[in-house]
Amino acid sequence: MLFSKLTPAEPDAPVAEERPASTQEHHHHLEDFVESPSPQRLLLPASLFLLTCMSTYSVGQSQFGGGWQYMLAVMGILVTHEAGHFFQALRHGIPATLPYFIPLPYFTGTMGAVIVQGSNANRRQLFDIGITGPLAGLVVAVPVVCLGVINADVAAPPPGAVVQHYGDPLLVELLIVWLRPELAPGTELVLNPLLMAGWFGLLLTGLNMLPLSQLDGGHVTYALFGKNAHLLARGLAIFAIGYMVATDQYQWFLMLILVLLIGLDHPPTTDDEVPLGFTRCAIGLASLLIPVLCFHPTPIAMVLT
């Protein structure tokens, strides 16, 4: 996930003159971090990385019987995703921190990772930085899912039992049909470390690519549509609230509150008039399908078989 500290700026004005002093100080701090990362500044991201490795190993071992497999798969997806953001930021000369991984002692073992980026990106640079992370993560997540599907055991849930059901994103359903056509009706794949890691990687990617606020999808849609992206974000937020009320499912309530606190509307870049070009526009429009393919509104539910 990429979290940008962007501040409004007039397109024709020098970037440095449009930033308040506090933002300039933050920008210089980020430049110092990237150019000469001291051991003190590396300590927090390195510690969080190790803690997240430990938490994902523990969850993978206790819940799915494969600590190393699960840890390597999940961390591989997350590291690749964040590396996409980080190296694009370096390529464009935009200061950015190292990824801050978020350990979680249960469920998936992690809540993902964030990078704090400087505020001097223009429209094209914002697009490149925002889109590269999710695409890079998918390059790892999709093969992991495929391996998990191919090697998964098959079982039929006992009738009349209440079981924990993981909602399959559309992409997982398509891969199951393609890779396991022999599955009989009424049977399901049993989660293994790779299948769970890939499922989580797709879910996280689909969530990040929702066209909201300063999520990756918010960066991409603002780069594509400018201020018209605000309408898309507001419409999706209204739909999400309506969906939660209508279905009495509030799994994403805290996430929605966080997005509202950050702000639904994406702030302007330092230059919103820089053209994206045909290739970037085509990739960006295609990327709008990522939430459709990878996100599931009810990832986990207790169901009666």
C-alpha positions in Angstrom: 0.0 0.0 0.0 1.2 3.5 -0.8 0.3 6.3 1.5 1.2 9.7 0.0 1.5 13.0 1.9 0.2 15.1 -1.0 -0.6 18.8 -0.5 -2.4 21.1 -2.9 -0.3 23.0 -5.3 -0.9 25.4 -8.2 0.2 23.8 -11.5 2.2 26.8 -12.7 3.9 27.7 -9.4 7.2 26.3 -8.2 6.8 23.3 -6.1 8.9 24.5 -3.2 7.0 27.7 -2.9 3.6 25.9 -2.6 4.6 23.8 0.4 4.2 25.0 4.0 7.4 24.8 6.1 6.3 21.6 7.9 5.9 19.8 4.6 9.2 21.0 3.4 10.9 19.7 6.5 9.1 16.3 6.0 10.2 16.3 2.4 13.9 16.9 3.4 13.6 14.2 6.1 12.5 11.7 3.5 15.3 12.8 1.1 17.8 12.2 3.9 16.3 8.8 4.6 16.6 7.6 1.1 20.0 9.2 0.3 21.8 8.2 3.6 19.7 5.8 5.7 21.3 5.7 9.1 21.1 2.6 11.3 18.6 4.4 13.5 16.3 5.1 10.6 16.6 1.5 9.4 15.8 0.1 12.8 12.1 0.5 12.8 11.3 -0.9 9.2 13.8 -3.7 9.8 12.3 -4.6 13.2 8.7 -4.5 11.7 9.9 -6.7 8.8 11.3 -9.3 11.2 8.2 -9.2 13.5 6.0 -9.7 10.4 8.1 -12.7 9.3 7.6 -14.2 12.8 3.9 -13.5 12.9 3.2 -14.9 9.4 5.4 -18.0 10.2 3.4 -18.6 13.5 0.1 -18.2 11.8 1.1 -20.4 8.9 2.4 -23.1 11.2 -0.5 -23.1 13.6 -3.4 -22.7 11.2 -2.3 -24.2 7.9 0.5 -26.6 8.8 3.2 -24.8 6.8 4.9 -22.0 8.5 7.8 -21.5 6.1 5.7 -21.9 3.0 3.1 -19.4 4.2 5.6 -16.9 5.5 7.7 -16.9 2.3 4.7 -16.7 0.1 3.0 -13.9 2.0 6.2 -11.9 2.5 7.2 -12.5 -1.1 3.9 -10.9 -2.3 4.2 -8.0 0.1 7.8 -7.3 -0.5 7.3 -7.3 -4.3 4.3 -5.0 -4.0 6.2 -2.5 -1.8 9.3 -2.8 -3.9 7.3 -1.7 -6.9 6.3 1.5 -5.2 9.7 2.1 -3.7 11.8 1.7 -6.8 9.4 3.7 -8.9 9.7 6.5 -6.4 13.5 6.3 -6.6 13.3 6.2 -10.4 11.3 9.5 -10.4 13.4 11.1 -7.7 10.4 11.2 -5.2 11.6 10.6 -1.6 10.0 7.6 0.0 10.5 5.6 3.2 11.3 2.0 3.3 8.2 -0.2 3.8 6.7 -0.4 7.2 5.3 -3.9 7.6 2.4 -4.4 10.0 2.5 -7.7 12.0 -0.7 -9.3 13.3 -0.6 -12.2 15.7 -3.6 -14.0 14.3 -5.7 -14.5 11.1 -3.3 -13.7 8.2 -0.3 -12.8 10.4 -0.1 -9.3 8.9 -2.1 -6.3 7.8 0.2 -5.5 4.9 2.7 -2.7 4.7 2.8 1.0 4.0 5.3 3.4 2.4 5.2 7.2 3.1 6.0 9.1 0.0 7.0 12.7 -0.5 4.6 15.3 -1.9 6.4 16.4 -5.0 5.0 13.9 -7.6 3.3 15.1 -10.7 0.4 13.3 -12.4 2.5 10.9 -14.4 4.9 10.1 -11.5 1.9 9.5 -9.2 0.5 7.0 -11.7 3.7 5.1 -12.1 4.3 4.8 -8.4 0.7 3.9 -7.6 0.2 1.3 -10.3 3.5 -0.6 -10.1 3.0 -1.9 -6.6 -0.2 -3.8 -7.3 0.9 -5.1 -10.6 4.2 -6.3 -9.1 2.4 -8.0 -6.3 0.1 -9.8 -8.7 3.1 -11.2 -10.6 3.8 -13.2 -7.4 0.3 -13.7 -6.0 -1.2 -15.3 -9.1 1.4 -18.1 -9.4 1.1 -18.7 -5.6 -2.6 -19.1 -5.9 -2.1 -21.5 -8.8 0.3 -23.7 -6.9 -2.1 -23.6 -3.9 -5.1 -24.7 -6.1 -3.2 -27.5 -7.8 -1.9 -29.0 -4.6 -5.0 -28.5 -2.4 -6.9 -31.4 -1.0 -10.6 -31.8 -1.8 -13.3 -32.3 0.9 -17.1 -32.1 1.2 -18.3 -30.1 4.2 -20.4 -32.3 6.6 -24.1 -31.5 6.2 -25.7 -29.5 9.0 -22.4 -28.1 10.3 -21.4 -24.5 10.8 -18.1 -23.9 9.0 -15.8 -21.0 8.4 -16.1 -20.1 4.7 -13.6 -18.1 2.8 -15.1 -16.1 0.0 -13.3 -16.7 -3.3 -12.6 -13.6 -5.4 -13.6 -14.0 -9.0 -10.0 -14.7 -10.1 -9.7 -17.6 -7.7 -12.9 -19.1 -8.9 -11.7 -18.9 -12.5 -8.4 -20.5 -11.6 -10.1 -23.3 -9.8 -12.3 -24.0 -12.8 -9.3 -24.0 -15.1 -6.8 -25.9 -12.9 -9.2 -28.3 -11.1 -12.0 -29.2 -13.6 -12.5 -32.6 -11.9 -14.0 -31.1 -8.8 -17.4 -32.5 -8.1 -20.4 -30.3 -7.1 -20.6 -29.9 -3.4 -16.9 -30.3 -2.8 -14.4 -27.6 -1.9 -10.7 -27.1 -1.8 -9.1 -27.3 1.6 -6.9 -24.3 2.4 -3.2 -25.0 2.4 -0.4 -22.5 3.1 0.1 -21.4 -0.5 -3.6 -21.1 -1.3 -4.2 -19.1 1.8 -1.2 -16.8 1.1 -2.3 -16.3 -2.5 -5.9 -15.7 -1.4 -4.7 -13.0 1.1 -2.4 -11.4 -1.5 -5.3 -11.1 -4.0 -7.6 -9.7 -1.3 -5.1 -7.1 -0.2 -4.3 -6.1 -3.8 -8.0 -5.8 -4.7 -8.6 -3.7 -1.5 -5.7 -1.4 -2.3 -6.9 -0.9 -5.8 -10.4 0.4 -4.8 -10.6 4.0 -6.2 -10.7 5.6 -2.8 -8.8 8.4 -1.1 -5.0 7.7 -1.1 -5.1 4.0 -1.6 -3.3 2.7 -4.7 -6.5 2.8 -6.6 -7.2 6.3 -5.5 -3.8 7.4 -6.9 -4.4 5.6 -10.2 -8.0 7.0 -10.7 -6.9 10.5 -9.8 -4.1 10.3 -12.4 -6.6 9.0 -14.9 -9.6 11.3 -14.3 -8.4 14.2 -12.2 -11.0 15.8 -10.0 -13.7 13.6 -11.6 -12.2 10.8 -9.5 -13.7 12.4 -6.5 -17.2 11.5 -7.8 -16.1 7.9 -8.2 -14.7 7.8 -4.6 -17.8 9.3 -3.1 -20.1 7.0 -5.1 -18.2 4.0 -3.9 -18.3 5.1 -0.3 -22.1 5.6 -0.5 -22.4 2.2 -2.1 -20.3 0.6 0.6 -22.3 2.1 3.4 -25.5 1.0 1.7 -24.2 -2.5 1.2 -23.2 -2.9 4.8 -26.6 -1.7 6.1 -28.5 -3.8 3.6 -26.6 -7.0 4.2 -25.9 -6.4 8.0 -22.2 -7.1 7.3 -19.8 -4.6 8.9 -16.4 -6.3 8.3 -15.1 -3.2 6.5 -16.6 -0.6 8.8 -13.2 0.4 10.4 -11.6 0.5 7.0 -14.3 2.9 5.8 -13.9 5.1 8.8 -10.2 5.3 8.3 -10.7 6.3 4.6 -13.2 9.0 5.6 -10.8 10.3 8.3 -8.0 10.5 5.7 -10.4 12.1 3.2 -12.2 10.6 0.2 -11.0 13.3 -2.2 -7.4 12.8 -3.5 -5.3 16.0 -3.3 -3.9 17.6 -6.4 -0.4 16.6 -7.6 2.3 19.2 -8.3 1.3 19.2 -12.0 -2.1 17.7 -12.9 -1.7 18.7 -16.6 1.2 16.3 -17.4 -0.1 13.9 -20.1 -0.1 10.2 -19.3 0.1 8.9 -22.8 -1.8 6.1 -24.4 0.0 3.2 -22.8 -0.4 4.5 -19.2 -4.1 5.3 -19.9 -4.7 1.8 -21.2 -2.9 0.1 -18.3 -4.7 2.4 -15.9 -8.2 1.6 -17.3 -7.4 -2.1 -17.4 -6.3 -1.9 -13.7 -9.8 -0.8 -12.7 -10.7 -4.5 -13.1 -8.3 -5.6 -10.3 -10.9 -5.0 -7.5 -13.5 -6.9 -9.6 -11.2 -9.9 -10.0 -9.4 -9.8 -6.6 -11.7 -8.4 -4.0 -14.5 -10.1 -2.2 -16.9 -8.1 0.0 -17.4 -11.0 2.4 -14.0 -12.6 2.7 -14.9 -14.7 5.8 -18.3 -15.9 7.0 -19.7 -18.6 9.1 -22.1 -20.7 7.0 -24.4 -23.6 7.6 -23.7 -26.5 5.2 
